[in-house]
């Protein structure tokens, strides 16, 4: 299979390619890789899935349309499917050695926007050192996220940088009926209210004159310890 034929297949299909559509390579079509590939497809991106297992590829082809069997640790195999021509790659391979070698091969082919899944902390460090653009540990990341949601009023928690988070939460009862400017939340709690959602409405940007009402949901940003403490306020 030649490079141009793969990309031509990806970009064909009876519709013009939207400006925001990108060609994305997903290597490793287990549950994690397939979930990513399917969601990217639903978002309108062109996705090519790759796996070493022929049966896995056959199952994947029923979902994402474009799937091929290839040894992702073989630079020649990756070159044949045009890996270096893609905008981004997601390496979702469970085997540590294979995932590291795959990242190295992609970089050798000139693809630098690489997202990779790590199984352990050591695996994560290795992937980062060999050049993966962004590394995730799904189980650890979800465990940390869930731990913050178990107690308090947090509805959702996202750490966007070490020690800094975005949190969706209910405002403390003591703050209801007051405007954000009068509450001085950054001075008092070290957090910033980014958006407010009233019952039955969508999120809107918070303003100084925004008043917190019963049933409101707020999106706050700040140091992880600060947003956690705020969410536990009565």
Phi, psi and omega in degrees: 000125184267158184304309186295325182293323178296310182294325178296319178296320181296322187268358177266177177131012173087008177221152178285151183281123180292155183300326184272356182281135179232158177269121186234133180259125177245116183252117187103107187247043170284195183300317181294311180297320180292323179298319179292313182300316181294319180292320177298320177299316180296331179282355177098005180276157176271121187239133171245119178265141182228135176208153180281343184264119183298321180293321177297318180297319179299317178293319182295325182297338178283346183252312187253001175074307183256106179214138181226155176266129179197153174277107186288350177271356181261113184298327179293320178296318179293323178296322181295329178268005176074034184303324182290349182269353183278155180288319183215159174226144173242118179261104184245047184261130184285325180291125187298310182298316181295321181292319179295314179297322179297316177299316180299316180297320179297318178295321177302329181271002176092013178260116187248346177272087187237124173255136184223149177263132178251145179268331182221170178296319178296319177301318179299314181296321179295315179300319179295320182289328179278351172121008176298133184295319181211132182239135178238149170242091189308313183292316180293316181299318180290324178297316179296319180296315181296324180302325180286338184269345185295321182246166178074199184254010181299136176258323176209152184220131178221114176276112185268349177199152179307119178084007180222133188220158169253133184226134171262124187207168172272143178287148176301145181305324184294343183262353183293144179084005181240150180280156180296325180295323181283336182281333178049055187295328179292322178287320185278322186238348182076022180234162177236132174276118183269313183220158178227138178236117177274158181307129178078004182239175178266165176297140173229155180297139178286141177238161179304327182269005177295129179254131179281129184238161177303136180090352179291150170241136181238149173253118183243156178228146178165181176305145184305318180293325182289316181292327178293316180296319180297318181292343179263359178291144178276000000 
